[in-house]
Amino acid sequence: MNNNLKNTVVLRNLPSNIVEEAVIVFKPNIKLKEKQELDNNNKEDKNKERNKEKDYILKEAEMLVNNYIRRVEEKKKIKNEIQKKVDKKCKNLKKYVFIMGIILLLETIFIIIK
């Protein structure tokens, strides 16, 4: 079970109104494991390498979350634009129906008068 936990990162307290928590699961990377085995001789280099890998992991996770949030916001923006177009068409249709109703009423009155 510990092996699964090593390949996941949980991001909490994100500065977002949409995402409360994000869980990122990383693909197994054989190259990184080989690098770690080669660097076992020098502890300082190993620690630096781990810090670089952690920074890389955090940056990639941040990028993924940002891309997700951007896509969600773009979809929301597109929905709002479509809704505005539908509302405008509905308003124009209501005007058209009102005008046609008045014309129908006037024609009915003229037919009754004749």
N, C-alpha and C positions, 0 to 999 in steps of 0.2 A: 504494500500500500504506500510506503514511503517513496517508491519509484514514481508513482503517479503524481505525488505532491511536488516533486522536484521540477516537473515540466509545466507547472501551472503558476499563474500570478493572479492575485485578486486585487483589483483596484477599487478602493473605497473612498468616500468623501470627495467625489469628483465635483469640480465646479460646474455642474450642469443641472438644468431643471428637468432634463429628460432621463439621464442615466444616473441611477443611484449607486450601482455596483457593477463592475465588469470582471468577468473571469476569463483569462486568456490561457489557452492550453497550447503549448509549444510542440512542434513536431520534434521527434528525436533527431539530433544532429550528430552524426558519427564524426565529422571533422572536428567538432569542438572536443569530443571525448579524446580523440587522438592527440590534440594539442595539449590537453591537460596531462596526459600520460608523459609526453615529451618534456613538459616543464616541471616535472616532479623534482628534478635535481636542484633547481634554484627556487627557494621559497619566496623571495621577494618578487621575482618575476611572476611566479604563480599568483601571488596576491594581486599584483597589478593587472594581470590578465583576467582574473576573476572580476575585479572592479570594472575593467573595460567591458567584459561580457555582461555584467549586471547593468551597466549604463546602456549598453546596446539593447538589452532586453527591455529595459524601461522605456527607452526611446521608441522602440518598435511597438511596444504595447500602447504607448501614448499616441503614436501615429495611427494605429488601428482604431482606437477609441475616437480620436478626432475625426477620422474618415467616416466612421459610423454616424457620429453626431451630425456631421456635415450632410451626409446623405439623408438622414431623417429630416433635418431642417429644410433641405431642398425639396423633398417630397411634400412637406407641410406648405412650403411656399407655392409649389405648383398647385396643390389642392386649393389654396386660398385664391390663386389667380383664376382657376376654373370656376370656383364658387362665385367670384365676382362677375364673371362672364354670364353664368347662369342667372344670377340675380338681375343683371342688366336686361337680359332677354325676357325674363319673367315680368319685369317692370314695363318693358315695351309692349309685351303681349297684353298686360292688363290695360294699358292705355288704348291699344287697338280694340280690345273687346268693349271697353267703355264707349269709345267713339262709335263702333258699329251698333251698339245697343241704342245709343241716342238716334242714330240714323234710322234704325228699324222702328223706333218709337215714332219719329216724325213721319215716316212713310205710312205707318199704320194710321196715324191721325189724319193725314191727307186722304187716305183711301176711305176712311169713315166719313169725312166731310163731303167728299164728292158723292 
